[in-house]
Amino acid sequence: MAENTTTQERDELTEALNDLFTDVSTMIKGDLQGTNNVLKLLENMNLKVAEEYEGFGDVASGLRVFVERLKAKSENYDEYVQQIDAIEKQITDLEVVISMLDKYVCLLESKVQSVYQMPASSSKTGIIDETFNTAQHESYEPTRRTSTNGAQEGPSTRPMGNEDSLWMAAYRDMIAEEIMNTQ
């Protein structure tokens, strides 16, 4: 019986050790399976983030192209803005010249009028005086449109008839000749 007891104790010990090894093996397998699951989740998350960043790269590339196009268009508009500024400066300079010429023409017209205020000896002189008076009142009159430097500009006061325009052409030729002689 002592052998029987020893064999029985060995069987129990072997069974207990088998149960222990099986339990330890199951525990290690579970722990490794948990670690595998965490690593699998981490891999899936990395793949998902990589896909999103790839999309962001495409968006960033598209934005870069869009910005380059806008920059090129902006440079084209800068050229036009510079041309408009140059034209505006030329217009301002022309307004100054027109104003000076208008003052000079008024001065010449008053000189011509003072010359022709002598007593009229013929009917043509009366027509000349009347035409001159009409031309004297015709001048540069500004309209309501204002330019960038504050000056206003516009057309002359009224159209002239055929007879008036012939006499005015003669007077203007005389004025032009006087201008050429004074320079």
C-alpha positions as a Markdown table, in Angstrom:
| # | Residue | x | y | z |
|---|---|---|---|---|
| 1 | Met | 0.0 | 0.0 | 0.0 |
| 2 | Ala | 2.8 | 2.4 | 0.6 |
| 3 | Glu | 3.6 | 2.1 | -3.1 |
| 4 | Asn | 0.0 | 2.7 | -3.9 |
| 5 | Thr | 0.0 | 5.8 | -1.8 |
| 6 | Thr | 3.1 | 7.0 | -3.4 |
| 7 | Thr | 1.7 | 6.3 | -6.9 |
| 8 | Gln | -1.5 | 8.0 | -5.9 |
| 9 | Glu | 0.4 | 11.0 | -4.6 |
| 10 | Arg | 2.5 | 11.1 | -7.8 |
| 11 | Asp | -0.7 | 11.0 | -9.9 |
| 12 | Glu | -2.2 | 13.8 | -7.9 |
| 13 | Leu | 1.0 | 15.8 | -8.1 |
| 14 | Thr | 1.3 | 15.1 | -11.8 |
| 15 | Glu | -2.3 | 16.1 | -12.3 |
| 16 | Ala | -1.8 | 19.2 | -10.2 |
| 17 | Leu | 1.3 | 20.2 | -12.1 |
| 18 | Asn | -0.5 | 19.5 | -15.4 |
| 19 | Asp | -3.4 | 21.8 | -14.2 |
| 20 | Leu | -0.8 | 24.4 | -13.2 |
| 21 | Phe | 1.0 | 24.3 | -16.5 |
| 22 | Thr | -2.3 | 24.4 | -18.4 |
| 23 | Asp | -3.5 | 27.3 | -16.4 |
| 24 | Val | -0.2 | 29.2 | -16.7 |
| 25 | Ser | -0.2 | 28.4 | -20.5 |
| 26 | Thr | -3.8 | 29.7 | -20.8 |
| 27 | Met | -2.8 | 32.8 | -18.9 |
| 28 | Ile | 0.2 | 33.5 | -21.1 |
| 29 | Lys | -1.8 | 32.8 | -24.2 |
| 30 | Gly | -4.5 | 35.3 | -23.0 |
| 31 | Asp | -1.9 | 37.9 | -22.2 |
| 32 | Leu | -0.2 | 37.4 | -25.6 |
| 33 | Gln | -3.6 | 37.5 | -27.3 |
| 34 | Gly | -4.4 | 40.8 | -25.5 |
| 35 | Thr | -1.0 | 42.2 | -26.6 |
| 36 | Asn | -1.7 | 41.0 | -30.2 |
| 37 | Asn | -5.1 | 42.6 | -30.1 |
| 38 | Val | -3.5 | 45.9 | -28.9 |
| 39 | Leu | -0.9 | 45.7 | -31.7 |
| 40 | Lys | -3.5 | 44.9 | -34.3 |
| 41 | Leu | -5.6 | 47.9 | -33.1 |
| 42 | Leu | -2.5 | 50.2 | -33.2 |
| 43 | Glu | -1.7 | 48.9 | -36.8 |
| 44 | Asn | -5.3 | 49.7 | -37.9 |
| 45 | Met | -5.1 | 53.2 | -36.4 |
| 46 | Asn | -1.8 | 53.9 | -38.1 |
| 47 | Leu | -3.2 | 52.8 | -41.4 |
| 48 | Lys | -6.3 | 55.1 | -40.9 |
| 49 | Val | -4.1 | 58.1 | -39.9 |
| 50 | Ala | -1.8 | 57.5 | -42.9 |
| 51 | Glu | -4.9 | 57.5 | -45.3 |
| 52 | Glu | -6.1 | 60.8 | -43.7 |
| 53 | Tyr | -2.7 | 62.4 | -44.0 |
| 54 | Glu | -2.4 | 61.3 | -47.6 |
| 55 | Gly | -5.7 | 63.1 | -48.2 |
| 56 | Phe | -4.3 | 66.2 | -46.5 |
| 57 | Gly | -1.3 | 66.1 | -48.7 |
| 58 | Asp | -3.5 | 66.1 | -51.8 |
| 59 | Val | -5.5 | 69.1 | -50.3 |
| 60 | Ala | -2.3 | 70.9 | -49.5 |
| 61 | Ser | -0.9 | 70.3 | -53.0 |
| 62 | Gly | -4.2 | 71.6 | -54.5 |
| 63 | Leu | -4.1 | 74.7 | -52.3 |
| 64 | Arg | -0.5 | 75.4 | -53.3 |
| 65 | Val | -1.5 | 75.3 | -57.0 |
| 66 | Phe | -4.5 | 77.5 | -56.3 |
| 67 | Val | -2.4 | 80.1 | -54.4 |
| 68 | Glu | 0.1 | 80.1 | -57.3 |
| 69 | Arg | -2.7 | 80.8 | -59.8 |
| 70 | Leu | -4.0 | 83.7 | -57.6 |
| 71 | Lys | -0.5 | 85.1 | -57.4 |
| 72 | Ala | -0.1 | 85.1 | -61.2 |
| 73 | Lys | -3.5 | 86.8 | -61.6 |
| 74 | Ser | -2.7 | 89.3 | -59.0 |
| 75 | Glu | 0.6 | 90.2 | -60.8 |
| 76 | Asn | -1.4 | 90.7 | -64.0 |
| 77 | Tyr | -3.8 | 93.1 | -62.2 |
| 78 | Asp | -0.9 | 95.0 | -60.7 |
| 79 | Glu | 0.3 | 95.8 | -64.2 |
| 80 | Tyr | -3.2 | 97.2 | -65.1 |
| 81 | Val | -3.4 | 99.1 | -61.8 |
| 82 | Gln | 0.0 | 100.8 | -62.6 |
| 83 | Gln | -1.3 | 101.6 | -66.1 |
| 84 | Ile | -4.5 | 103.1 | -64.6 |
| 85 | Asp | -2.4 | 105.2 | -62.2 |
| 86 | Ala | -0.3 | 106.5 | -65.0 |
| 87 | Ile | -3.4 | 107.4 | -67.1 |
| 88 | Glu | -4.8 | 109.1 | -64.0 |
| 89 | Lys | -1.7 | 111.2 | -63.6 |
| 90 | Gln | -1.7 | 112.1 | -67.3 |
| 91 | Ile | -5.4 | 113.2 | -66.9 |
| 92 | Thr | -4.5 | 115.3 | -63.9 |
| 93 | Asp | -1.7 | 117.0 | -65.9 |
| 94 | Leu | -4.0 | 117.6 | -68.8 |
| 95 | Glu | -6.6 | 119.2 | -66.5 |
| 96 | Val | -3.9 | 121.6 | -65.3 |
| 97 | Val | -2.9 | 122.4 | -68.9 |
| 98 | Ile | -6.6 | 122.9 | -69.9 |
| 99 | Ser | -7.2 | 125.2 | -67.0 |
| 100 | Met | -4.1 | 127.3 | -67.9 |
| 101 | Leu | -5.1 | 127.4 | -71.6 |
| 102 | Asp | -8.7 | 128.4 | -70.7 |
| 103 | Lys | -7.4 | 131.3 | -68.6 |
| 104 | Tyr | -5.0 | 132.3 | -71.4 |
| 105 | Val | -7.8 | 132.1 | -74.0 |
| 106 | Cys | -10.0 | 134.3 | -71.8 |
| 107 | Leu | -7.3 | 136.8 | -71.6 |
| 108 | Leu | -6.7 | 136.8 | -75.4 |
| 109 | Glu | -10.5 | 137.1 | -76.0 |
| 110 | Ser | -10.7 | 140.1 | -73.7 |
| 111 | Lys | -7.7 | 141.7 | -75.6 |
| 112 | Val | -9.5 | 141.0 | -78.9 |
| 113 | Gln | -12.7 | 142.4 | -77.6 |
| 114 | Ser | -11.0 | 145.6 | -76.4 |
| 115 | Val | -9.5 | 146.0 | -79.9 |
| 116 | Tyr | -12.9 | 145.6 | -81.6 |
| 117 | Gln | -14.8 | 147.9 | -79.2 |
| 118 | Met | -14.1 | 150.8 | -81.5 |
| 119 | Pro | -17.3 | 152.3 | -83.2 |
| 120 | Ala | -18.7 | 150.0 | -85.9 |
| 121 | Ser | -18.5 | 151.4 | -89.4 |
| 122 | Ser | -20.2 | 148.6 | -91.2 |
| 123 | Ser | -22.7 | 145.9 | -90.7 |
| 124 | Lys | -20.0 | 143.2 | -90.7 |
| 125 | Thr | -18.3 | 144.9 | -87.7 |
| 126 | Gly | -21.6 | 144.6 | -85.9 |
| 127 | Ile | -21.8 | 140.9 | -86.7 |
| 128 | Ile | -18.2 | 140.5 | -85.6 |
| 129 | Asp | -19.0 | 142.2 | -82.3 |
| 130 | Glu | -22.0 | 140.1 | -81.8 |
| 131 | Thr | -20.1 | 136.9 | -82.7 |
| 132 | Phe | -17.3 | 137.9 | -80.5 |
| 133 | Asn | -19.7 | 138.5 | -77.6 |
| 134 | Thr | -21.1 | 135.1 | -78.1 |
| 135 | Ala | -17.6 | 133.6 | -78.1 |
| 136 | Gln | -16.7 | 135.6 | -75.1 |
| 137 | His | -19.6 | 133.9 | -73.2 |
| 138 | Glu | -18.7 | 130.5 | -74.5 |
| 139 | Ser | -16.0 | 129.0 | -72.3 |
| 140 | Tyr | -15.0 | 125.9 | -70.4 |
| 141 | Glu | -17.7 | 125.2 | -67.9 |
| 142 | Pro | -17.2 | 122.3 | -65.6 |
| 143 | Thr | -19.9 | 119.6 | -65.1 |
| 144 | Arg | -20.6 | 117.8 | -61.8 |
| 145 | Arg | -18.1 | 115.0 | -62.5 |
| 146 | Thr | -15.1 | 115.3 | -60.2 |
| 147 | Ser | -11.7 | 113.9 | -61.1 |
| 148 | Thr | -9.2 | 112.5 | -58.6 |
| 149 | Asn | -7.5 | 115.8 | -57.9 |
| 150 | Gly | -10.8 | 117.6 | -57.2 |
| 151 | Ala | -11.0 | 119.5 | -60.5 |
| 152 | Gln | -14.2 | 119.3 | -62.4 |
| 153 | Glu | -14.4 | 119.1 | -66.1 |
| 154 | Gly | -16.9 | 119.2 | -68.9 |
| 155 | Pro | -17.8 | 120.3 | -72.5 |
| 156 | Ser | -18.2 | 123.9 | -73.7 |
| 157 | Thr | -21.5 | 125.6 | -73.1 |
| 158 | Arg | -23.4 | 125.3 | -76.4 |
| 159 | Pro | -23.1 | 124.4 | -80.1 |
| 160 | Met | -22.7 | 127.2 | -82.5 |
| 161 | Gly | -24.6 | 127.8 | -85.8 |
| 162 | Asn | -22.8 | 127.8 | -89.2 |
| 163 | Glu | -22.5 | 131.6 | -89.4 |
| 164 | Asp | -21.2 | 131.8 | -85.9 |
| 165 | Ser | -18.7 | 129.0 | -86.4 |
| 166 | Leu | -17.2 | 130.8 | -89.4 |
| 167 | Trp | -16.6 | 134.0 | -87.5 |
| 168 | Met | -15.4 | 132.0 | -84.5 |
| 169 | Ala | -12.9 | 130.1 | -86.7 |
| 170 | Ala | -11.5 | 133.4 | -87.9 |
| 171 | Tyr | -11.2 | 134.7 | -84.4 |
| 172 | Arg | -9.6 | 131.6 | -83.1 |
| 173 | Asp | -7.1 | 131.7 | -86.0 |
| 174 | Met | -6.2 | 135.2 | -84.9 |
| 175 | Ile | -5.8 | 134.1 | -81.4 |
| 176 | Ala | -3.7 | 131.1 | -82.4 |
| 177 | Glu | -1.5 | 133.4 | -84.5 |
| 178 | Glu | -1.0 | 135.7 | -81.5 |
| 179 | Ile | -0.1 | 132.8 | -79.3 |
| 180 | Met | 2.5 | 131.6 | -81.8 |
| 181 | Asn | 3.9 | 135.2 | -82.0 |
| 182 | Thr | 4.2 | 135.5 | -78.2 |
| 183 | Gln | 6.2 | 132.3 | -77.8 |
